[in-house]
Amino acid sequence: MSGKFLEIAKYAGEAKDSMDDARQVIAYFADDNRKLNAAIQGVQGAVGAISAYKGVIGLLGIESKSAENAMRDLSHAMMALNGLQ
């Protein structure tokens, strides 16, 4: 492959990457539920963090009532947000 071809291929790759980025931004703003989806993703992240924490303390044999309560509350919040979606 010639140097000129590689230069053109690199430019084409950068252009494709830019178009993909633009497509993602457009899709985000075209989504009528973007705020709700952002809230759901936030709750999912929190549930994931609490799940990881609960898993670690379970592996260590530590019981935590507050972790169980937090997991239950986050699970209820997730169900409510999913119901709104």
N, C-alpha and C positions, 0 to 999 in steps of 0.2 A: 504494500500500500504506500502510495506516495504521501509526502508531507502535506501537499495541498488537499488531498482527500481527507486526511486525518483532521486538518484544520476545519474543513467543511463539516465533517461528522461531529466534531466538538461543538461547533456553532449550532448545528441542528439539534444536538442533545440539549444544549442550554435553552434553545427556543422551545423545545418540547417540555422541558421542566417548567419554564415560565408559563406556558399554556396550561399545564396541569395545575399549577398554583392558582392561576386565574380561575380555572374551572371550579376549584374547591371553594374559593371565596364567593363566586357567583352562586354556587349551590347553597352555601351557608346563608346568604342573604335572601335567596329564593324560598327558603324554608320558613313557612308561616309559624312553625312551632319551635323556632330556634331557641327562644328563651326557656321554654319548657324542656327541650332536649338538653340544654346546658344544665338546668337544674337536676335533671335525671342523671346526667353523667357525673355531676358533683356528688349526688347521693350514692351512686354506684361506686365511686372512688372511696367514699367514706366507709361504705359497707365492706369493700375489699380490704381496706386498712384494718378495720375492726376484726374481720374474719382472720386476717393474718395474725393479728395480735392474739386473738382467742386460740388459734391453732398453736402458737408458740407456748402460751401459758398452759394449754392442755398437754403439750408434749413434755413440759417441765413438771406436770402434775400439780399445778397451782390452780386452785378454784377461785374464781372472781365473780361475785354476784353483780358487781357494777358493769363488768364487761358483758355479761349475759343480758342485763337490762338495756345497755346501749345497743347491743346487736338486735334485740327485739324491737326497740324503738326505731332504729334505722330500717329494719325490715318492714315495719308498718309504714314508714315514710315512703319507702320504695314502692310498696303496693299502691299507696295513694297516688303517687306520681304516675305510675304505670296505668292506673285507671283513668287518669286525665289525658293520657296520650292518645 
